[in-house]
Amino acid sequence: MIVMKFGGSSLSTSDALARVAGVIAERVSRMPVVVVSAIGKTTDRLLAAVAQAADGRQGEARRSVAALRDDLRDTAAPVLSDVPAFDTLLDRHVEDIERLLTELQAADDAARPALTDALVSHGERISSQVMARVLRRHGLDSVHVDVRDVLVTDDRFTEAAPLFGPTNDRLRALVRPLVEGGRVVVMGGFIARTADGRPSTLGRGGSDFTASIVGAGLGVAEIQIWTDVDGIMTADPSVVPEARRVRQLSFAEASELAYFGARVLHPSTVLPAIERNIPVRVLNSMKPEVEGTLILSQCPPSGSTVKSIASKEGITVIDIRSTRMLMAHGFLAAIFEVFDRYRTAVDVVSTSEIGVSVTIDRTDRLADITAELRRVADVSHESGQAIVCLVGDAIRHTPGVAATVFTALEAINVRMISQGGSRTNISVVVDERDLPAAVAALHHALFADLDTSSEPSVHSRTTACER
C-alpha cells in the first residue's frame, strides 16, 4: 500500500488530470491511496473571495466564485464521462459557498476563521471528486472518501493540528477495507473536521501533511509527493538554473529544508513518517520516469557536506538590547514567552553580551510583541530580510564550512548567522535584495565540483544517501 499525493499544479489542466490518472493506473498494483490538493489556484481564489466578502464587496465575491466555477468546469469536463452530473455537483458547491460568503460578511473577527475553513474546504472537496471520476473513466475502480469523515483536528481554525488517535481509528475502519478490497481511494488534502464536526484546515500546504498522516495511520510502504519538479533540488531552480536534483535525504535534512523555505514539502510533512519510519519520495508528475528524491529515516555519511540550500523571504529581524537585564535570571525566558503568547514562531536566534536578535516570518502581531518587549529592553526591527539555510547531516562534523560560507559571501552583508541546535544547518540572514546573489554564490562554492554525470552504482559507498 502506498499514498500518492498530487499538488494543485499537477491537476491544473484537463491534460494534467488525464496524465495523473495514467500515473496512478501504472501503480494500481501497489494499492494506492490518492490525496489531492485543490485544482490549480482554487484555494487562492476562494481566499480572495473571502477577503472581498469581509470587506463588504459581496457582489464582487460572488462574481469571483462564478468565474472560478466556470474555470473548474472547463478544466474537468473534457476528461469526464458525465458532464451534466458534474455541473450539478459544481452548482451545489457554489450554492454553499455563496451562503458562507453571506455569513462571513456579517460575522465578527472571532467567527471568521471557522467560516473561512468551511468555505475554502470546497476546493479539495471538488478536486477529490473530480479525480475519482477521472479514474473511473480510465477504467479504475475508484471511490471518493470525504477526508473530513476521516481526519480529526483540534479547533485552531486555519492552522489546526491533527488528533492522531481518532484519525487513525477512522483510517483503519473506513479506508483500509476499501483499499484491501481493491478500490482506489481518493481523498482531498488540507481539510478536516474538529472532534465536534466543524470544518477545519491544516494550514497552507497541508495536503502534504494529510498524505503523511494517512500514510502513517495506514502503515503504508511509501508516501509519494507528486509535484511539478524532479524532486528536491540543491537550490531553487528559479534562482539557480544549474541546481541539481538531490537523490536522497535524511528525515532531519528534509525537515530543515522544508522549514527554511524549500517549497516542495510542507514543513510538517515528514513528522508522522518519521515516527513510523516510512520513506517519503518526491516525484514529478510530468516526468514520472524520473526517480525523484527519496527521504529516509537515516543515511550513512555521503561525500557531500551540504545537501541543499533553502531560502525564505519576507523575514523581519527584531533586535532586543538591554545592558542591565540580559544576564539577569529569566530574561531570555521572558522574551520568548512573549512570542509564545502571540503564537509567533521564531526562526533564527543570535545573541551577544547585550543583545538578542531573532527572526520571524509573520508580522500580524509585531506591534503587540514589540510593545511588550519594550517594557524590559530597547527594541527595533527591520523588515525586508531573507534567510539562507545550508542543510546537510555532515555539517556537524566537517570543519571549515563557516569559512566557505563567509568566503562565498564576502561581497554581501550578513545580518545574522546561526547554527541550528541539530547541527545539520547553518543559516545566515541577508537583505532580500541580496538573496539571489547570496544563493548563487553559495551554490557555486559548494556544488561547482560535484560530478553528476552518472547515477551511483549499487556498490557505491554512498548509495544510501546521495545527492
N, C-alpha and C positions, 0 to 999 in steps of 0.2 A: 504494500500500500504506500502511495506517495501523495503529497499535497502539491498541486500546481497552482501558483498564484500569478495572475496576469494583471498588469497595471493598465491604467486608462489609455496610455499612448499605444498599447498593444491592441486596443479594441476600438480605435478611433474612426475606422472606415469599414465599409462592408467587406472590402478585400481583407482587411486585417482580421475581422471576425471569422471569415472563412479560413484564413491562414491558421488562426489559433485553434479552430476546430480540427484542422488537419494535424496540428502538433499533438493535440490531446488524443486523437484517434490512433496515432502511431504508438502511443504509450498506454493504450487501454488495458493491455495485459498486466500492467503494474498496478491496477486498481486505483486510478486517480480520484482524489477529491479536489474539485476545482474551486478556487476562490478568486473572485474578480473585483476589481475596482469599478468605479463609475466610468462610463464611456467618455473618452476624451476629457474635455474641460467641464463636464457636467457639474461637479461639485463647486468649482469656482463660480459658475454661472448661477447656481442656486444661492450661494452665499451673497452674490451681488444683488439678487432679488430680495434676500433678507434685509440687506442694508437699505435698499430702496423703500421697502415697506416700513422699516423702523423710522425712516426719515419722513414718513407720511406721503411718499410718492407711490401710492397703491396702483394707479393706472400704469405707471412705468414698470413696476414689478410684474404685473400681470402680462404686459406685453413681452417682457423678458422671458417669462415662463412659456408663453405661447410660441415664441421663436425657438426656444430650446426643445419644445415638444416636436415641432416640425423637423428640426435638425436630427433628433433621435430617430424619428420615423424614416427620414431619408437615409440614415446610416444603416438601420437594421433591415428595412423592408426588402432590399434585394437578396438577402440571404435567408429569408423566412418563407415558409410554405403557406402560412395562414395569416396574411397581412390584415384582413378585417378584424380578426381576433386580437392582433397586436394593437390596432387602432383603439379598440375598446379598452384594452389594458392601459394604454397611454392616457386616454381620457379620464379613467378612474384616478390615475396618479395626479393628473393636472387638477382635477376637482379637489382632491385632498390638499394639494399644495396651495391652492387659492384660499381654501378655508384657513390654513395655517398662516398665510400672509395676513389675512384679516385679523386673526388673533394677535399676531406679532405687533401690528400697528397699535393696538390698544394695550399691549402688555407693558408691565413695568420692567425695570432692569433685572430684577430677581427672576422673573419668569421667562425672559427671552432665551437664555441658554438652552433650556429644555425644549422650547418650541423650535429653536434653530436645529437642534439634533433631530427632532421629528421631521422637519422639513427636508434637510439635506439627506436623510436616510433614503429618500426616493431615488437618488442616483444609483446606489448599489442595488436597490430592490428592482429597478428596471433592468440594469445591465445583467444581473444574475438570471432573470427570467428570459432575457434575450439570448444569453449564451446557452441555456438549457434547450431553448427552441432551435437554435442553430445546430447544436449537436444532434438533436433528433433528426433534423433534415439531413445530416451527414450519416445517418444510419446507426447512431449510438443510442443505447438505452439510458438516456439521461433523465434525471429527476431534479427539480428545483426544491431546495430546502431553505426556508426563510431563516437566515442566520440569527435573527432576533429571537427565534424559538430555542436557540442553542447557546449563544454567548450571553452570559450574565455578568453585569458590571455593578460597580458602586454608582452613586448618584452625582459624581463630579462631571456634570454635563459639559460637553465639548472636549473633554480630556479624561474620560472615565477609565478606571482600572478594572481589569477582569477579576471576577471571583472564580478561581480555578476549580474549587470543589464542585459547585453545582454545574459549572460549564462542562467539566469532564464527565459528570454523570449523564448529562444530556447528549454529549457526543457519543458516548457508548450506547445509549438507549435509542437515539434517533438516527444517527448517521452510520455507525458501524454495521448494523444489519443490512442497510441498503447497499453499502459497498460490497460486503461479503456475499450479497445476493446478485452481484454482477451489474449493479446500477452505477452510472457515473453521476455522482452527486455534485451539484453546482450551488454555491452559496456566495453571497456578497461579502466583501470585507468591510472593515471600518465601523460597521454599525452593530448595535446590540440592544439589549433592554436591561433595565435595572431589575433587582430582585422583585420589586412590586409592579413590574410590567411597563414602565415608562421608557420611551425610546432614548437611547444614549449613543454616543460615538467615542471611539478611542483616540480621537485627535487626528490631525492631518498625517497622511502616510500610514494610517492604522491598518490598511489592508495587509501589509506585510506582517504586522503584529498578529492579525487574525489568522493568517496562514500558519504562523509559528504556534499559536495557541491550539489550533485544530490539529496540527501535526503532533504536538506533544501529547495532547489528550487522547489521540488515537494510537500513539506509539508507532508512527509510520517509519519507513526505511529512509526517506529523504524528503526534505522540504525544498521545492524548487520555486525560485522567484524569477519569473519571466518578465523581461524589460525590453527596452529598445536599444540596449548597448550590449557589447560582447561579454560583459562581466564587470568586476571591479577593476579599475584601471590604476596605473601608477600615479596618475593625476587626472584632473578634469580635462577631457579632450578639448573642450571648448576654450580652455586656457592654454593647454599644452598639446598641440595637434599630434606630436610624436609620442604621446602617452601610450603605454603598452598594457596589455591585459595581465592581471595578476592571476596565476593559475590556482594557487591555494593559499589560504589564510587560516590562522587560528581564530577561535571564537573571540579571544581577547583582542586581537588585532582588528577584527571586523567590528567589534563593539566600539572601539576607539574611533575608527574611521567613520562609522555611522553617526556617532555623536558629534564629531567635529566637522560634519558637513558633507561627507560622501553621500550623494543624492540617490544612490542605487538602493540603499537599505534604510528603513526606518530605525532610529536608534534602539528601540526596544525589541526589534525583530528577533534577535538571536537569544534572548533570555530564556524563554521556555525550551528552546532547542538545546541550550547549554545544560539545563537541568536534566534533560532526557538523553543527552549525548547523541542527538540526531543531526546528521550532516545537512548543511544548507548549501544549495547550488544556485548561483546567479547565472541566468541564461538570456540569450537574445531571441525573442520570438520571431524576428525577421530573418535570423540565421540560425535555425535550430541545430545545424550540424556542428557549430562551434561549441566546444566543451564547457565554456564559461569559467566561472571561478567557484571552486569548492571550498567551503568553510568547515573546518574540522575542530574538534574539541582541543586537541593538542597536536603540535607539529614538531618533529625533530629539528635541530638547528639547520638552517639553509645557509647558502653562501652570501645572502643578502642581509645587510644590516637594517635597511629601511625598505619596507614593502610598498608603501604608497604615501602620497601627500594629499591630505584633505584640507579644505579651506571653508571658512564660514564668514560671510559678510554680515553687515547690519549689527556690528558689535559696538557696545558702549563700555568705555573704561571708566570706572569710578575710583578715584583716589581718596583715601581716608588717612588724614595725618593728625597725629596727636603726640606732642612732645612729652606730655605728662601722663598719658593713660596707656600707651601702647604696651608697656611691660607690666602694667597692673593686672592683678589676678582677674580673670573673667572678661578682659576687654575683647579678645577675639570672639569669645562665645557670644558676647552682647552684639557684636557686629553681625555675625551670621544668623543670630536669632531674628534680626530684622528682616533679612532676606527670606527666611523661612516663614515668617508671619505673613509676608506679602506674596508667598508662593512664587518666588522668582529664583530660578536656578542660577548658580554661579559656575562659569566655565573654567576660567583660569585665575589663579591666585598668585600674587608675588608680594613678598614682604621685605621691608628694610627695618632699620632700628627705630625709625619714627613714623613709618607709614605702611599701609596695606593698600594694594591695588587689586581690583577684581574686575572681571568682565561679565557682562550679561547680554543676552540677545533679545530680551523682552523689556520694553520700556514703559509699558502701560501703567506700572506702579512706581516709576522712577521718582516722581515728585514726592510721594509719600515716604519712600525709602530714604532719600537724601534728607528730608526734613527730620526724620527720626535720628539718622546718623549724626546730624549736626548738633544734637544735644550733647554728644560726647567727643566730637572731633571736628576738624575742618574738613569739608567735603567739596570736591569738584568732580566734574565728569566731562567726558569728551566722546562724542558720537562719531560715526563715520569711520570706524575701525574694523579690522578684519583679523581673524585667527588663521594662522597657517600651522598645520599639525603634521609632523612626521611620525609615522607609525611603523613599528617593527619589533617583534619579540627580542631580537638580538641587540637592540639598543641598550638594554640593561647591562650587558657585559662587554660592550665594544667601546674601547677608548677612542677619543678624538671626534666623536660625532658632533659635539657642540662646536668644535673648531671648524669643521667642514661647513656647518650652518653659517657661522659668522663670516667665514671667508666668502661664501657664496653671496651673502647679503651685505657685503662691505659698502655698497653704494646706496643701501636702503636703511632708513632709520627704523630700528627695532624698538618698539614701545615697551614691551614686556617679554620675558622669556620664562618658561616654566617646564619642568619635567614632571609628568604625571606620577601619582602615587604607585601605579602599577609598573612604572619604569619602562613601559612599552611605547611611550610617546614623548616627543619634545615639541612644545608649542611656542610660537612667537606671535606677537601682536604687532601689526603694521597698519599704516593708513590704508583705507580701501583703495585709494588711487595707486598705491604701490603693489597691490595684491598680484596682478598678472605678472609683473616683473619679478616679484619675490618667488612665486611658484615656479616660473620658468627657470630662474637662476638655480633654485634648489634642485629641480628635476635634472638639469644639465649636470650639476655637480655630483648627484647621487646615482644617476642611471645612464650616463653617457657611454660607459664602457661595458654595459650589460649585453651579452651575446644572446639574442633571442632567435637565432637563425634556424633552430631546430627544436622539436619537442624533446623533453627529457626521456631517456630510456628507463625501462622498469628497473634497471640495475643502478641507476644514478644514486649517488649518496644523498641527494636532496629531494627525492621523489615525493616524500610525504608532505612537503610544504615548500613549494617552489613558486617563483614568480612566473 
